[in-house]
Amino acid sequence: MTINDIQNEVIEEFGDIEDWMDKYQMLIDLGSEQEPIAEEYKTDNNLIDGCQSRVWLQADLIDGKIHFQAESDALIVKGIIALLIKVLNDRTPDEILDADLYFIEKIGLKEHLSPTRSNGLVAMVKKMRMYALAFKAKQN
C-alpha cells in the first residue's frame, strides 16, 4: 500500500463517523492500541517542540525505511501521532518528504483541534520530515 492508499483508508474510516466526539474517541482508541515507546527513548532529544503535551518521537532507519515509535502523555495527542505513524511508518525518506498529507484536511482534523493541538500536529509532521531529511542526507 502506498501512503496515499493509507490516507484514503483513513479518510474513509473517519468519513463514516459524523459526530466529532466519536472521531475523538476513534483517535483515543488508535493511541491506546499503539505500543508504548521504550523508556530509553523518552529523552529530551526525542521530545517534540511546539506541543503543549509531551510527545516523544523515535525514528530509526531500518533497511532504507524509517520506523517511527512515539508516545504522549495526552490521549488525543497520542492518537494523532499514532495516525501519523500509521500513514508514514516504514517508508523511505523520499516517500515521507514527497508525501502530501491531505488526509489531515480531508478528515477535518486541523479545524477541530484547539490552536495549541493544531500547532502540535504541525510540529509532529515537521519532526517526522526532519528525520526523513536527516536520514536521506546520511544515505547520500
HELIX and SHEET records of a PDB file:
HELIX    1   1 ILE A    3  GLY A   15  1                                  13    
HELIX    2   2 TRP A   20  GLU A   33  1                                  14    
HELIX    3   3 GLU A   39  TYR A   41  5                                   3    
HELIX    4   4 ASP A   44  ASN A   46  5                                   3    
HELIX    5   5 LEU A   75  LEU A   88  1                                  14    
HELIX    6   6 PRO A   93  ASP A   98  1                                   6    
HELIX    7   7 PHE A  103  LYS A  106  1                                   4    
HELIX    8   8 LYS A  110  HIS A  112  5                                   3    
HELIX    9   9 PRO A  115  GLN A  139  1                                  25    
SHEET    1   A 2 VAL A  55  ILE A  62  0                                        
SHEET    2   A 2 LYS A  65  SER A  72 -1                                        
END                                                                             
